[in-house]
Amino acid sequence: MIKVTLRGLAGRKLRAALTGIAIVLGVAMISGTFVLTNSIDHAFDKIFTDARQGSNAVISGKSAFDIGDQTGVSAPTLSESLLSKVRALPDVAEAEGSVDSDSTLLIDDKGKVIQFGLGGAPNLGFSIANGASRFNPLSLVSGSWPHGSRAIVIDKETASKKHFDVGDEIGVQVEGPVEKFRISGIVQFSSGLTIGGATLAGFDLPTAQRLFQRVGQFDEIAVAAKPGVSDAKLARQIRPILPATAQVRTASQQIAEDAADTNDFIKFIRIFLLAFGFIALFVGSFVIANSLSITIAQRTRELATLRTLGASRRQVLRSIILEALVVGTLGSIVGLFCGFLLAKGLFWFFGVIGLDLPNTGLVGLTRSAVITALLAGILVTLIASLRPAMRATKVPPIAAVREGAVLPRGRFARFRGFAAAATAALGFAAIAYGIFGNGLGTGKVLMFMGLGVLLVFIGVALFASRFVRPLAEILGWPATQFGGAAGYLARDNSRRNPQRTASTAAALMIGLTLVTLVATLSSGILASFRGAVNDLFVGDYAITAQNNFSPIPADVADAAAKAPGVTDVGNVRTGETKVFGTVEFSTAVDPGMAQVIDMKWVAGSQQVFSELGDDGAFTDNDYAKDHNLRLGSPVRVTFPNGNTRTFRIKGIFDPPTGGSPFGRVTISAAAWDQEVPAPKNVFSFLKMEGGETDANQAALEQTLEGFPNAKVQTRGEFIDNQIAPFKKILLILYVLLALSVIISLFGIINTLVLTVYERTREIGMLRAIGMTRRQIRRMILHESIITALIGAALGIVLGIVLASLLIIRIDFIVFSFPTTQVIVFVVAAILVGILASIFPARRAAKLNPLEAIAYE
């Protein structure tokens, strides 16, 4: 039986290859994800390890709690006097203080900020006390280390992309206006690794301290131990001399701390991409099951002959499973190696859309990654083959002598519709429980929703055969009008075997369900955000960073306030504080906010903005309910510097559906600035005499010429710029989901190829009675399009239903029908149908009528 199975498989190379492609693509996505994330992980590890070279211990400021990036809030600094105390310790061989900033912007000769991609990568500035220091992870490519108040070194990638060389002038902006520096040298990491979209700017220590507003202070002190002294012993010796706002870690501990946020990011990317890999495999399982079902139906007489010759049901079952195992194994192995190409493509794609990532080259797969990818592909193939294999065992030996023998119906076939409907209903129930259930953690919510979606897909796919005939009647109508007899035959063919058509369309249905779900949610999010801005923003202009989300110095708003025609300026500072024992996103505002933002107050009024003072705060309605807050309620707020202050609620507002720019607790900018050094704004909103005019915008832009990172925007531009990064994320989702659509494309091709084999005599008869090759091609084309449109119809409806369930639960999203996207998806489904028909249609048209009529 093994020989018979392998020889039979070898005789069906094309069909096996088309089936295996689904597995190849799914496994490639899984292995490619591991290659990509392992490569990113390796690059970041190299960066952090290089950055701590020569250090045995690192002293840094100690925040009262963990603070996030891009908030404009930093850890407490260290006094310069601490360095001499550290150097005096008996086990210290060398120590060096440094300052740094992740918002040191380089400005080109056109006055534009140098940012690569989306501008999300850090713009790193740092001090270089001594270029020859053991603590310096950089090496010179050309030039010399910076000395003097106007010298700077920049990284090789920036110099190359922007055509800078040693001796050129470059602008730098940190806290104040742009300053000009002379490039004394071009640098790179000593190991030669690339740093993605980040930029590097190095200065001598006094210059860096002045630029970063750290005069007389350090951000870190790197310490090297004398020979024979362990890192742990060195850290223990340093700890007693540190103030309460400082901490010491060994080099390995500091590397782990530096990498903590990055590791979370990489873990998220890995889970995110793996999810799409398993989606692709799930779609592939429908292709495999459908292909095997068709081939088994076509091999009824072959299987019956084997039974007649003495093969048992168990042997037939094993032969089908063996066939699936061979296809699954070979497809998984090919997919494993294709993952390297996919990882390279993902690196390129992320770069194209602006997500430049550090790269030291592709890293090989770990043993666990190889096992995971192979097992996933092989197991999915085997599971998908079980039902067709079970059907194969039911072929009776007598079928070997019957003309046109077909597989007998199973004992439970009459319950198929009920079981499918029950499965789908159970899936919707699991989704509803995950969305609306009380007290569920994030893990359980995702588990119930994932299980529910899986059951819904299976249930709808099994039940879809009930919809095929009416849908084919409607969706096949254009074919009958424009395709003539070929169109009528195509519509009839798609209705001939509803189960087969439904199974073929199911793969495309899953992909389009997911893209429709994403499109509907994104349409709702964008509509909600636009509505929220239009409800709240009553000013004329907004000022943000060029990348739309990084904090900008408060000096920007101070300068804008002096522009001709400006009547009111409202600023929003952001950061993290600890409130009620939890780290929360908090904000601070100034009195001018009352004129540029119109709030819907549950308690209080617009006057709250000017009444906050040193001890006032306001919050949103939901947070007030959660913590039983009302006017006058005390709220204890702990700042990153460790200070705790009590504020009293002076206002409670009801945010619009799309949210607001304010955090859980908002205090006055004056109170915030007492606790946060070098405060920065994320948003500045302005009102001007005459409103939005070209003259007003020109006046603002001229006033802010010294701040290239500041971007002046009208309300409409502000909305568009804020949602631009979100659209990039949507593009990523669509590209990744396109993989499942591609798999469904091969599923349709496979089905049509198999049906051409099955209908060889029929096609020969059609040719014999006068049907032309062109009409045969058109018949296959229309049949393919009808099948694709059935999948699209089911997928789009199901995607909107699932999105609606989520929107009902999520308070900050309104339902907005994605009309444009749905039209695009329908057109895409038609294109999939056209592409899928090309090869089968050409194959059918080339059949010799006489040979086809005689085909067994």
Summary of the structure (lengths in Angstrom):
residues: 856
radius of gyration: 33.0
end to end distance: 23.0
largest distance: 102.9
contacts: 3089
relative contact order: 0.12
helix: 56%
strand: 17%
